[in-house]
Amino acid sequence: MMAKKEKQLKVTLTRSVAGTLPKQRRTVKAIGLNRINSSVVINATPDMLGMVNVIAHLVEVEEM
């Protein structure tokens, strides 16, 4: 049996976290984003999609 391959997303921080809520700053750090224009590739699991949704106004998301 083959494992189902999960979709992957490329998440890029496009706006500064200065002036955002502490929860949003922690979410950015937890995803692995550090600076503006830094990118990470994540699996599109429900928990990660929820995290991206919290900071949707700060990031740009592309399907891989």
Buried (B, 14 or more C-beta within 10 A) or exposed (E): EEEEEEEEBBBBBEEEBEEBEEEBBBBBEEBEBEEEEEBBEBEBEEEBBEBBEBBEEBBEBEEE
